[in-house]
Amino acid sequence: PSVVLVETALLPETTIVGEGGRMPPATVIENDAEGDVLAANVFDPAEDGIDFYESLESMLLQVNDAWAVGPTNLHGELPVVADGGANAGVLTPRGGIVVRPDDFNPERILLDDVLTKMPEVPVGARFSRPITGVLSYSFGNFKLLPSAVLPEFTGGVVSDTTFLRPSDHRITVATFNVENLDPNPLDGDDDTAAFGKLARQIVNFMDSPDVIGLQEVQDDSGEIDDGTVSADLTYVTLIDAIAAAGGPAYDFREIAPLDKQEGGAPGGNIRVGFLFRTDRAIEFVDRPGGDAATAVAVVAGGSGPELSFSPGRIDPTNPAFEDSRRPLAGEFLVDGRKLFVVVSHFNSKGGDTGLFQRYQPPVLGSEVRRLLQAEVVNDFVKSILALDPDADVVVVGDLNDFQFSAPLEVLMAGGVLTDTMYALPVEERYTYVYEGNSQALDHILVSPGLFKQLSGVDAVHLNAEFPVLNRPTDHDPVVAGFAFENVRLYLPLLSGGIAP
């Protein structure tokens, strides 16, 4: 169609968000509404983040000294805070911003690529010049649409390295979500390079933990829905990649699920499983009988509690796990000392309403399932401790919730477990970054007796803070060390010496 210019006018002055302009609320998103914010009688942009941004919608805004608190995501979005983070909540040592029970960081500003291409930016990057754009609202969030190519940025995170390493008297246990890992390059999601990247992270940055609880291991055919449920090739490919990266020999244990019963990508049959080193005095206790639908039990053995079969799935037919990953229990001997390990992957947060959506506080519909799943695992740990209150039990996994959340409180109920995330400073309690909020979804919890042996915990920041194209998974691993004075974990060499 033809366009006729009728009149021109000057745009309103640019509004600075931050110092020298309008300061966004630093803590509260909405505290005046219970339910539909449109029905609330209070509009408070000075205190409520949702009202603050609503008051600026469609206006031309300027952000000075923008600091990236999240990486560029697949949707071309980049979360930043103004003024180099000077007025932002608790910043991580690496430049992110952590969530807390009463603070989900309304000062975050989400840049979107509607008008210009978004560069691949890591957490901690800082932009050299102001960013100007129009504030919009879409997909349940306020978004600033930069009107020009973003200025150059400097800095950004580099890969973290754990301070915890296995020793002759210390075992290290880790949890790692490997994000839909499979060896099939023909399933539309070629993970060939991911195996090498994950292996190098395990060897070079996690220092080859003794036991690793894995989540999101896919079957051997990946997302091709052909009835395959075995993931033996997936595990072996990762184990071989670890060896190729200069790491030690590992073995694995798992129980394959029933086809299309665990959720995740259709046809992928994701599940949890164990990797464990075979060059140390760590033995997996193989006790046959476990399958996809049979519940493992805790029974009294000659040396205290033991699993009826190992590995074994915990209450796999419980409705709490419908279309979700079943937790897996395994029994280990650490130079003869018994260790029970449970690896879990709780129900995702899919379906919850967002932080800046119409209904406040956000509706956490997915939490109901996680509460039930947490109760099942809590009961299982209680059954071990009922036979031996000093038993060494560790629960690891992607629990899809925060250390202060209701599901984690249920998981720890009765004092049977302690989340080692609390052993970290507040600013380091995160394994995942969502829309600029650094948060802990991956956890290692331990029984009271084992907590006394805790020699350190480390969220190893390797993935969550980096742009999608530069990482093999979206989760950071967590490593915990436990000091066992009366064990010898390095196996004797043929010469009779002890491995270094």
N, C-alpha and C positions, 0 to 999 in steps of 0.2 A: 504493500500500500504506500501511497505517497504521504509524506510528512511535511507539514507546514509549521515553521517556527513562528509562534505567535508572540512570545515574550521571553525575556531572560531575566534572571534575578540572581542575586548573590546567595550562596548557601549560608546557613547559620555558622557562627564561629565553631571551630572544632573544640570539643570538650575533652579535656585531659582526664583520664582515669588514673588516679594516684596523686602523688605529691604535686601541688600546684593546681589541682583541679578537684574533682570529686572523689573522695576516698571510698572504695567499696568496703562493705562490712567484712570483718576478718574472721568471724566465728559463726554467726547465725545465718541460716538460709531462710527459715520461716518459723516464727514462734507465735504468730497471732491467729493461725488458722488450724482447725481440726476438721479435716475433710477438704471440701472444695474451696480453694483459695478465692474463687470468684464470689463466694458467698460471705467471705470474711468482711467485717466492718472496719478493719484497720489496714491502712496502706502506709507502710513505714520504711521508706527507702533508706533512711539513715541507719537502721538496725538490721533489716532483713535483706539478705542478698537477692532473693527472688523479686522483691519490690524495687530494689536499687536498679537492677538491670531492666526491669519493665519500664522504669521511668526514663531510660535512655534508649529504648528500642527505636530503631530507624534513624537514630542520630549519628552524626559523624564524630567518631571518637579517636583519641590519640593515646597510645601507650608508650611511655618513655622507658628506656633501659629494660626492655622486655627480657625476661629470664625464663627459659624453657623448663617446666616442671614435669613434663611428660614428653615422650618421643612422638614424632609424626606417625599417625596411624594409617591404616589402609584406606580410610575415608578422606585423607588429605586434611586432617585436623591436627592442630598443634596447641596444647595448653601452655599458657605463660602466666607469669605474675609481673606486675609493674615494678619499676624502681629497683631493679636488681634484687627483688625479694626483701627489700628493707622492711616492709610492713606486712609481710606474709607470716603465716602461722609457723609452726615448728618445721624448719627446713632440715632436710637430711644432710649429712656431710657431703653428699655428692650433688646436691642442688635440687632435689625433689622436695615435695611437701607431704607430710604424713597425715593420715586421718587419725582422729582421736574420738573417744565416745561422744564428746560434745562439740566436735569441730570437724566438719567436712569441707572446710576451706572454700567459702564463697568468693574469696579474692581471686580465684583462678579465672582466667579469661581464655576462652576456647577460640582460636583462630581457625577459619575454614577457607577452603580453596575455591569458593564459588566464583570469584572474580580473577584470581591469579593462581598460578601453580605454587604448591607448597613444597619447599625443599625438605630433604631428609635430615631431620634435626634430632640430636640426642638430648637427654636430660642434662642440665647444667650449661647449655649453650646460652650465649648472651649476644643480643643484637646491638649493632653499633649505632644505629639511628632510630628515631621514633617510628612506630608502625601506626598507620592511619587507616581507618575503615569504617564501615557502617555496621551498626549492631542489628542483628537479625535474630529470629527464633525459629528453630526447626528441629524435628526429631526429639522434642522434649528438652531442648537446651538452648540457652542464649549463645550466639556465635558472632564473633567479630569478623567481617568479611573485608580483608585488606584490599585496598583499591589499587595497589601497585605491587610490583615484585618486592618481596621482603628484602630488607637490607642484609648485608653480610653479617654472619655471626662468628663468634670465636668461642673456643673452649668446648666443653662437653665431657661426659664421663668416659673412662676407659675401663677395661675389664678388671674386676676385683679378684683378689686371691685370698683364699682362706688362711687363717693363722693356725688352723687345727690340722695336725697331720697324725697319721697312725704311728704308734710307737710300740715298744715291747710290752708296755703296761697300759696302753690306752687303745681302746677300740673307737672307731669313728663310724657313726650311722648317719645317713643322709636321706633326704626326700627330694625327688626330682620329677616334675611333670614334663614329659618329653614331647608333648603336643602332637598327638595323632601320628606317631612314628610307625612307619611300615617300610618294607624293602621293595615294594612294587612300583617301578617307575611308570607303569602304564595305567595307573588308577586316576590320573589327572592331578595328582599331588606328589610330584617327584621329590622324595626325601633323600635322594642319594647323597647330596652334600651334607644333609643334616646329621647323618651318622658320624661323619668325620668331625664336624663341629662339636657335637655333643661329646664325642670321645675325648677331644682335646680339652674341653672344659672339665670333664671328669678327671683327667690325668694332670693337666697343667694348673688348673685353678681350684679344683676341689681336693687335690692331693690324694686321689684314688681311695675314697672311703672304703671301709671294710664291708659294710652292708648298705645297699641303696634300695629304698623303696621307690619303685617307678610307677608313674601313672600315665595314662593315655598311650599305652602300647597297643597298636592295632594288629590285626591278624596279618598273615603272610601275604594276602592278596590286597590288603589296604581297603580302599573304598569301593572296590569292585564287589558287588553283592552276588557272590557265587557259592555261598554256603560254607566257605572256609572259616574255621574258628581257630585253628592252630596259629600260634605266634612264634614257634620255635625259630624260624628263619629270622624274624625280627630281632629276637634276643641274640642269636648267634652273630648276626651282622654287626650289632652294636658291640658285642664282646670282641669280635675280630678287629673292629675299628679301634677299640681301646688298646689292644695289643699293638696295633700298627702305630699308634700314637706314643708308644713307649711305656704303656701302662702294664700293670700286672695281669695275671690270668684271673678271669671271673667265671663263675657258673651262674645259672639262673634256676628259679623255681616259680611256677605259676599253676593255676588251674584254668583251663580254657572255658569261657562262658558258653552258654547256649546261644545259638545264632540269633542276632538282632534283639537281645534282651538287656543290653547294658547301656543303651543310650548312645550319645556321641554321633559321629558322622555315619549316615546309613551305609551298611555293609562293612564298616570298619571293625566292629566288635571290640571296642577298646576295653582294656582291663588293667588291673594292677598286678604287680609282680615284684620279685626280689632279684637283685644281683648281689653276689657276695664273692669276696676274694678267696682263692684257693691256695694262695702262697703263704697264708697265715694260719695260725692255730684256731681257725673258725670253721666249725663243722655244721652243716645243715642236717638236722635230725629228720631223715626220711621215714615217714610212717604211712604206709599205703592206706587207701580207702577214700580219700577225698575226691569229690567230683563237683560239677557245677551246681547241683541241686541239693547236696547233702550237707547238713550243718555240722561243723566241727564242735566238739565238746571238750571241756576241761575235766580231766579225771585224775584221781589220786594214783600216783605211781610210786615206785620204790624209792625215788629220790625227790619226792614232792610232786607238785602239779605237773601234768604233761598233757599234750594235745592228743585227742583220740586218733587223729591222723594229721600229718604234717607234710605239705601245706594243707590247709583246710579253710573253707569259706565260712564266714560268720553269718549264720541265720539267712542263707541266700533266698529262701522263699518268703521271707517277711515282706509284706506289702510296702514297707518303707523303702525297699530297694527296687521297686518296680521301675523298669526302664532306667536303671541307674547301676553304677558299678558296685559290685559286692566287695566288702572288705575281705582281705586275705590274711590269715594268721600263719606264722611259721615259728618253729622251735629251733633254736641254735644252741650250740655248745661253744663257749669261748674258752679254749684251753680247759675244757671240762665244766666251766661255769654256765649254768642254764640261762638263756636269754630268750624271752618271747617278743616277737616283733609282729605288729599288725600294720598293714598298709591299707589306707582308705582313700577313696576319692568321692567325696560327698556330692550331693545334688547341686547343680549350678544355680547361679542367681538369675537365670533367664526368666523373664516374665515379671520381675519386680519393677515398680515404677521408679522413675529417675529422680535425682535430687532436686531438679528445678521443674518438675512437672506439676500439673494442676492440683493433684491431691497431696496434701501434706498432713503429717509426715509421710514419706514414701511408704507405699504398701509393699511389704516384704512377703509376697505370696509364696515364694520358693522356700522360705525359712521353715515352713511347716514340715517339709520332708527332711530337712537337715536336723531338725530337732528330734525326729523319730530315729533317724540314722545314728545320731549321737547317743541316744539312749541305748540302742542295741549294742554299740561298741562299749559304752560305759558298763553295761551289765556283763559283757564278756570279760572285761578286765577285772571286775569285781569277783567273778567266779574263779579267776586265778588267785587273786589276793585272799580269797576266803580260805584257800588251802595253804597259802604261804604269804603272810602279810609283807614279807621282805623280798618277794619275788621280783626279778628284774624284768620289767615290761616296758616296751616303748611302742607308741602309736605314732605313725608318720603318715603324711599325705597332704594332698591338695584338698582341704576341707571347705573351700569356697566360702569362707567367712573369717571375720576378724577375731583376734584374741579376746576382745571384750564383748563378743556377740553372744546372744542367747544359746545358740547351738554349742559353742565352745564351753559355755558355763555348764550345760548339761553333760557334755563329754567329761568334764572334770569333776562332776558332782560327787559328793561324798569324800573328796580328797584323794580319790584313787589315782588321779593324774594331775600333773602340773605342766603347763605349757612353757617350754623353754624360751619362747619368744619374750617372755617377761624378764628373762635374764639379760636381754639387750637393752641399751638405752632407748628411750622413747623414739628418738630421731632415727633409729636404725631398725625399727620393727616394720619391715615391709619386704615383700617378695614379688609384688605385682604392681603395675601402674595402670590405672584406668582414668581416662580423661584428666590426667594430671594429679590424681590422688594416689600417693604411694601407700600401699596397704598390705597387710599380711594375710595371705590366703593359704600359704603352705606352712605346716607346723610339725614340730616334733614334741610330743608329750611323753612324760615318763612317770613311772610309779614312784611312790615315796622312797623306797630303798634305792632305786637307781638314781633318783635326783641327788642323793647324797654323794654319788660318784661323778656327778656332772663336772667336767673340767673346762667346759666352754661350749658356746653355741655361736654359729656364724651364718647369717644370711649372706650368701655369696652373690654379689650383684653382677650378673653376666648377661642378662637378656632383657629384663623388663624395662630398662631405661633406654634401650636402643631402638632405632627405627626397625620396622617389621622386616625389611629386606636384609638386614644385617644380623639376624639372630635365628637360631634353629628352633627356639621355643619362646613363648611369652612369659614364662615363669622363671624366677631365680630359684636355685636349689638352697636348701638349708642343711648345714652339717653340725652335728653335735658330737662332742668327745666325752668319753667316760673312762675314768682312771680306775683300773683294777690292779691293785698292788700285787696280788698273789697269782697273777697269770703271766705266762710268757707267750707272746703272740707271734714272734718271729720264729719260723720253723728252722731247725738246724739244717745247715748245708751238709752235703755229702762229706765234706772234709771235717765235719764235726764242729765247725764254727757257727756263729749266729749271723744271720743276714743283717745288714746295716739298716 
